[in-house]
């Protein structure tokens, strides 16, 4: 299938792009309790998915070296397709956490457990949705990841763009950045809407491009996280960086969430 991926010189030595080598994955298989065995399963899934993606989809990745290898970081991306989360998870160079619907983790039977394990391997954190506490629970889950020094990914638009344009960002990304001090790495996903168009049940073969931008530091706003004007200014700066990377037309209106 040709080269595994077209990467920056900084990125070419990393295999797989999830940030874990296969040797590291298999070295974890030792009798050390259920937690370690579960972690090994998750890392093995990430390793296999990364190898599969690089052979089959051959993603073009620019700037993955800009994602800090340690410490808290927020990855803020445009949102074009359901497959976006997997693309970020397998190209960011380190484990990344995302929010996922709690009901996906509560299904019974072997298939339900397999789905929960697969989603956990991709970095999903279960969060209840559809109630008054949903927004607070989501922020709390994200802060838990960042306070532990992890990487957390967020789609500031709040939903997939159905018209191909980049829409106004919600200020949750700013709230997280200002309260935790974590830098924000803007990301552009290009072509994922062709891999999994709206309504498609299974991914299709199409090459995707992922562009990681320079980390944005908002330390100059320390102590101002309660200001709605500051949160809007930070969010707009993040969206501007994503727009420059993705070359999408920017629309200064929120994208309405599709009807369920």
N, C-alpha and C positions, 0 to 999 in steps of 0.2 A: 504494500500500500504506500510505499515511499517513505519519506521522512516521518518520524513520529510527530513532530510539531515544528513550527517555525517560531523560534523563541529568540528573545534578546540574548546577546552574549552572556549577560549576567545570569540568565535563567537556564542555559543549556545544560548545566551540570546537575540540575535537580530532577530526580526521577524517583517516584512519580510526582506530578505537580501538586499533589495534596500535601507535600512537605514531609512525607514519611517514606523511607526506603523500604523495599520488601524485606531486607535483612532485619530492619528494626521491627517490622511487623511480626516476623516469625520468631524473633528472639523473645517476644513476650509470651510465647506458648510454653509456660512452665507452671507447675502446680503452685499457685499462690492465691487461691480463693476465687470465688465467683466473680468478684469485681474485676480482677485482672483478666480472667478468661473472657468476660464480656467486652472489656476494652480491646483485647486482642482480636475478637471477632469484628468489632467495629473498624479497627485499623486494617484488617485483612480485606473487608468489603471496600474500603476507600482505595486501597492499593489496587485491587482488581478492577474497580470502576475507572480508576485513573489510567491504567494500562489499556483498557478497552476503549476509552475515549480518545486516547492519543493514537491508537492504531486505526480506529474507524472514522472518527470525526476530524482528527488532525487539527486541533484548534490553533489559531495564530494568537499568541499571547505576547503582549507588549507591556513591559514595566512591572512584572511581578516582583522584581527586586525592590520595588518601592513599598511593598507591604512589610512593615516591621516584623522581624522574625520572633520577637518576644514582646511582652507587655501588652496592655490593652490597646485595641485599635477598632475603629468603626469603619466598616466597608459599606459605602453608600453607592448604589448602582441604579441605573435606569432599569425598567422592568418591561420586557417584551413578550415573555412566554413562561409557561410553567416550568420549563427546563432550566430557567436562569439560575435557580438555586444550586442545581447540580453542577452547572458550569463554573460558578464561583467557587464552590467547595473543592473542585478538582483542579483549579488553576491558581488559587491564592497563595500557595506555597506554605500554608500552615492550616491547622484545623480551624474551621469557622463555624459559628453557631447561628441559627436562624430560628424564627418563631414558626411554630406549626400548630395546626388545629389539634386540640387535645383528643378529640374523638378518634383521630387516626391511630392513637396509641392505646386505645381501650377496646379494640375489636377482639373478639374471642376466636379461639381455634388456632390451628397452626399457621394459617394464612395471616391472621391478625398479628400473631407474634412475629412472623417474618417481616411484615410491613413495619411494625414498630422498631425492629432491629435495624432494618434498612434505613428508615428515617433518622434514627439515632446516629447511624454511621455517617450520614450526610451532615450531621450537626444540628438537626432540628431539636428545639426545646418546646415541649408541649405547653400550650397556653389556652385557657378557655376563651371562647369568643361569643359574641352575641349577647352580652349582659353589661350592666352599668359599670362593672369593675374591669372590663376587658382591657381598656386602655392603661389603667394603672398596673394591672397584672403584667401586661406586655413590657412596660417600662421597668418594672421590678425584675422581671426575668432577664432583660437585657443588661441591667445594672449588675445583676449577680454574675453574669459572664464577664463583664468588663472589670468589675472589682476583683475578680480572681485572676486578672491578667490575660483574659482570653480575647479572641477576635469575634466581633458580632457584626453580621451583615443586615442591612436594612434597605428597603426600597422607599425612598422619601415620597414618591408619587402615591403610595398607598395601594395601588392596584396596577394591573398590566395596562399598558397603553394600547388601545384598540385602533387608534388612528395613526400610529407610527410617530406621533409628536411627543416631545418631552413636556410634561405638565408641571404646574406649580407644586413645589414640595410641601409636605406637612412638616411641622416644626419638631416632631419627635426626635429627628436626628440631631437637631440643635440642643434639645433638652439633654440628651444623653452626653453629647460632647461637652457641654458646659458644666454638667454636674459631675462628670467623671474625669475630665481633663484629657480624655483619650483623643488622639489625632483622628482625623477623618480622611480615609483614602477614597477619592472618587473613582468610579469604575464605569466604563461604557461596555455594554454587551451589544454586539452587532451580528445579526444573522440568526439569532436564536428563534425569532418569530417564524423563520422558515423551517427550522428543525421541528418545531411543534406549533403549527398554526392553531388558532382558536378553533376548538371543536375536535382536533385530532386526538385520538386516543393513544397513539404510539408515536415516538420520535421518528423523524425522517432523516435521511442522510443529507447533510448540508454543512459545509464548513462554517465555523463561527470565528469571530475575532473578539478578543477581550483586551481592553486597554485600561491599565491601572495608572492613575495620575499621581502627582506628587502629594504627599500627606499634607493636610491642612491643619494648622495649629491655631486654636482659638483661645490660647492662654491669655491673650490681651483682654478678654472679656471676663476674667475670673471674678466671681462674686456677683455677676450680673445675670445669672440664669433665670431670675424671676421677672426680667424685663421682656415683655412680648416683642418690643421693637428689636432688641438684641437677638432674640430667638429667630425672628423673621430675617434679620440681616445675615445671620450665620447660615440659615437654611438656603437663602438666595445665593450665597457665595458657593455653597456646595452644589446647588443645581447648575450654576453657571459653569463650574468646573466639569460637571458631567456633560453638559451641552457641548463644551469645547471638545471633549474627547469623543463623543458619539456623533457630532455633527448633525444632531436632530434639530428640527425646528422647535423653538421653545414657545410654549403658550402659558401666559401668566394667569391661568385658571386651573382649579382643581379638576382632575379627571374623575368623573362619576364612576363609582363602583358598579360593575355589571350586575343586573338582577340575578339572584340565585336561581 
